Structures are given as C-alpha cells and as structure tokens.
Amino acid sequence: MSALKALVFCSGIFVATSFSCTTAGGLSLRPDGTPGPQECPEEAKKAMRYLRMHVGDAAWVELDANQISARRITLYDGPIESMLKDELGTLEATTRLYGQVWTAGTQVVVRWYEAHPPDSEKIPICAVARLSYDQMRKLPESKPGMAILDGSTAAAYVVDAFR
C-alpha cells in the first residue's frame, strides 16, 4: 500500500490542476451535446499501468453512489460519484469513481477521471460506462439535462482515450 500512496503523492498536483480543465474548459461537444474525443492524460495512463488497469478491463459499478440498487435512477448533467462493486486492477470494491455525466444524446455518457480507494488519496484514471442492448439509453420520460435509466449499475471500462 505504501507504493500506492507514493504514486498518489506524486500525481496529486496533476489531479488538482487538471481535473477542472479536463471536464470544463477544452472539451468540445458534438452537435447533439455529447462530449467529443478527449485524450487520457499521461499521468492517468501511468497511474493505471501501476494499478494494473489495462485498456478493456472492466468492473461493475453503481452509477450513482446516492442511488445504490435502485430499480430506476435519475442522472443529471454534471459531476458524478460512482462506486466499484468489483475489483478493477488493484482497486478494491467500494472505491469511488469521480467523473462527468452528459445526458444530451439518446444515451447517457459517463466518463470517470479519478478513483478514490478507501484509505488512500485520489488517483487519475480514464474509464467510461458501457452496457449492451441499449441499457444506457434514456427512458422516454427523461427531460432535458437529465436521464432516467432502468437500473443503477453499468460496467466501467478502462480506456486510453475517450472517443
């Protein structure tokens, strides 16, 4: 665990300075309001290698830590706190994932930029929410700026860039 804390300490300044730039300024939106391509920062790639998280690795997550095990959840545009249900690399279950939600398109887009393991500091990562069979598709009763989804879970997939 001390090696993990050393990595966190070394990347702490990067996380503090880049998170707001990555999710607020510099990100272009597509015409339908969904986020465009975005590079995964080198510090996040380095941290993920150290944590044994490889592109394509996945784990189940509770999309919204405030709506765990709900039959239907409502997500809003903006920041999100999710929770790992399974291990992902060396990250244990209950690790919090912090990222951003976009609800403008036909399907919800969730990108995670940080992981916060229990008893440790936040670590930069790059991961996206995915489910097959249109399960990230908004239900018809969703209103602008929000999305209602059937179920509270999705898979968090490790990526090396957001596309």
Secondary structure, DSSP 8 states (H G I E B T S, - for coil): -HHHHHHHHHHHHHHHHHHHHHHTSS--B-TTS-B--EE--HHHHHHHHHTT--TT-EEEEES-TTSTT-SEEEEESEEEEEEESS-BTTB-TT-EEEEEEE-SSSB-EEEEEEEE-TTS--EEEEEEEE-STTTTB--TT--TTEEEEESSEEEEEE-SEE-
